[in-house]
């Protein structure tokens, strides 16, 4: 029986019996397994204000990657078709569907999720207003709606002042 081997960029390496890793470049790692090799990469992101380094596969879906990192506020509403918005994140000040992104697209970027809105179990003003108005419905897509409203208020001062006037008027 011939020994199995893996050919990478002109280098022939025997396949090990258990997983090992070999660093080929600064951001890519080849993981060798008995049945083949898996390409992994290292990406740097700022996630909810905290710089992080994440090891991932180049084709990994960002929603899955963030869930693996413990951010579970994004929902799967359309099976990665990008039509529902339940998996929305703010990527460099733009609301995007995380199900339509792959890992290399977020390298060096800043990501904000709804997890950053509340602090110490206290609701943000947007979250409180949604609860007070009774618009939380079933709650499945509510986190993405909260994130989109928060982003709108931060981007557009006109809407933010209208929101403040409405909020202060309701509190009086």
C-alpha positions as CSV (number, residue, x, y, z in Angstrom):
1,X,0.0,0.0,0.0
2,X,1.4,3.4,-1.0
3,X,1.8,6.0,1.6
4,X,-0.7,8.9,1.2
5,X,0.8,12.3,0.9
6,X,-0.4,15.9,0.4
7,X,1.1,18.2,-2.2
8,X,1.0,21.9,-1.3
9,X,2.8,24.5,-3.4
10,X,5.4,22.1,-4.7
11,X,6.1,20.6,-1.2
12,X,5.3,17.0,-0.6
13,X,4.5,16.1,3.0
14,X,3.4,12.7,4.4
15,X,0.0,12.6,6.0
16,X,0.2,12.3,9.8
17,X,-2.0,10.0,11.7
18,X,-3.4,12.7,13.9
19,X,-4.1,16.4,13.4
20,X,-1.0,18.7,13.3
21,X,-0.5,22.1,12.0
22,X,2.1,23.7,9.9
23,X,2.4,27.5,9.5
24,X,2.9,28.4,5.8
25,X,2.2,32.2,5.9
26,X,1.5,34.7,8.7
27,X,-2.3,34.3,8.4
28,X,-2.8,30.8,7.0
29,X,-2.4,27.4,8.7
30,X,-2.7,24.0,7.0
31,X,-4.4,21.4,9.3
32,X,-3.5,17.9,8.2
33,X,-5.9,15.1,9.0
34,X,-5.9,11.4,8.0
35,X,-8.4,12.0,5.1
36,X,-7.1,15.3,3.8
37,X,-6.0,18.9,4.6
38,X,-8.0,21.8,5.8
39,X,-7.0,25.4,5.2
40,X,-7.5,27.7,8.1
41,X,-6.7,31.4,8.5
42,X,-6.2,33.9,11.3
43,X,-8.3,37.1,11.1
44,X,-8.2,40.1,13.4
45,X,-11.5,41.9,14.2
46,X,-12.9,44.3,16.7
47,X,-15.9,42.6,18.1
48,X,-18.2,44.8,20.2
49,X,-15.3,47.1,21.0
50,X,-12.9,44.3,21.9
51,X,-10.0,43.4,19.6
52,X,-9.9,39.6,18.8
53,X,-7.9,37.2,16.8
54,X,-10.0,34.3,15.4
55,X,-8.9,31.2,13.6
56,X,-11.3,30.2,10.9
57,X,-11.7,28.6,7.5
58,X,-11.6,31.0,4.6
59,X,-15.2,30.0,3.5
60,X,-16.8,30.0,6.9
61,X,-20.0,31.9,7.1
62,X,-19.7,35.0,9.5
63,X,-23.0,34.1,11.3
64,X,-21.6,30.7,12.1
65,X,-18.2,32.1,13.0
66,X,-19.7,34.6,15.5
67,X,-21.9,31.9,17.0
68,X,-18.8,29.8,17.5
69,X,-17.2,32.8,19.3
70,X,-20.2,33.0,21.7
71,X,-22.2,35.8,19.9
72,X,-25.6,34.2,19.5
73,X,-27.9,37.2,19.0
74,X,-28.0,36.7,15.2
75,X,-30.8,34.4,14.1
76,X,-31.1,32.1,11.1
77,X,-34.3,33.3,9.4
78,X,-33.7,32.6,5.7
79,X,-31.0,29.9,5.5
80,X,-28.3,32.3,4.3
81,X,-30.4,33.8,1.4
82,X,-30.0,37.3,2.9
83,X,-33.6,38.3,2.6
84,X,-34.8,38.5,6.2
85,X,-32.2,40.5,8.2
86,X,-32.5,38.4,11.3
87,X,-28.7,37.9,11.3
88,X,-27.9,41.6,11.0
89,X,-24.6,43.1,12.3
90,X,-23.0,46.5,12.0
91,X,-19.8,46.1,10.0
92,X,-17.8,49.3,9.9
93,X,-20.9,51.5,10.4
94,X,-23.1,49.7,7.9
95,X,-25.9,47.2,8.8
96,X,-25.3,44.0,6.8
97,X,-26.6,40.5,6.9
98,X,-23.9,38.3,8.5
99,X,-25.2,35.2,6.6
100,X,-24.0,36.7,3.3
101,X,-20.4,37.3,4.5
102,X,-17.5,34.9,4.6
103,X,-14.6,35.2,7.1
104,X,-12.0,37.0,4.9
105,X,-14.5,39.9,4.4
106,X,-14.4,40.8,8.1
107,X,-10.6,40.8,8.6
108,X,-9.5,44.1,10.0
109,X,-13.0,45.3,10.4
110,X,-15.1,46.5,13.4
111,X,-18.2,44.4,14.1
112,X,-21.0,45.5,16.4
113,X,-23.8,43.2,17.5
114,X,-26.9,43.7,19.6
115,X,-24.9,42.2,22.5
116,X,-23.1,45.5,22.9
117,X,-26.3,47.5,23.4
118,X,-27.2,46.4,26.9
119,X,-24.8,46.7,29.8
120,X,-24.9,44.7,33.0
121,X,-28.4,43.4,32.2
122,X,-29.7,46.9,31.8
123,X,-31.6,47.6,28.6
124,X,-30.4,50.3,26.2
125,X,-32.9,53.2,25.6
126,X,-33.9,51.7,22.2
127,X,-34.5,48.3,23.8
128,X,-36.5,49.9,26.6
129,X,-38.6,51.9,24.1
130,X,-39.4,48.8,22.1
131,X,-40.5,46.9,25.2
132,X,-42.6,49.9,26.4
133,X,-44.3,50.2,23.0
134,X,-44.9,46.5,22.9
135,X,-43.2,45.9,19.6
136,X,-41.1,43.0,20.6
137,X,-43.6,40.5,19.0
138,X,-42.2,37.0,19.2
139,X,-38.6,38.2,19.8
140,X,-36.9,36.2,17.0
141,X,-35.9,39.1,14.8
142,X,-36.1,41.8,17.6
143,X,-32.3,41.9,18.2
144,X,-31.7,42.9,14.5
145,X,-34.4,45.5,14.6
146,X,-32.9,47.0,17.7
147,X,-29.5,47.1,16.1
148,X,-30.8,48.7,12.9
149,X,-32.7,51.4,15.0
150,X,-29.6,52.1,17.1
151,X,-27.5,52.4,13.9
152,X,-30.0,54.8,12.4
153,X,-30.1,57.0,15.5
154,X,-26.3,57.2,15.6
155,X,-25.9,58.0,11.9
156,X,-28.6,60.6,11.4
157,X,-28.9,63.4,13.9
158,X,-32.4,64.4,12.6
159,X,-33.9,61.1,13.5
160,X,-32.0,61.1,16.8
161,X,-33.5,64.4,17.8
162,X,-37.0,63.3,16.8
163,X,-36.5,60.1,18.9
164,X,-35.4,62.1,21.9
165,X,-38.4,64.5,21.6
166,X,-40.8,61.5,21.3
167,X,-39.1,59.7,24.2
168,X,-39.0,62.7,26.5
169,X,-42.6,63.5,25.6
170,X,-43.7,60.0,26.5
171,X,-41.9,60.2,29.8
172,X,-43.6,63.4,30.8
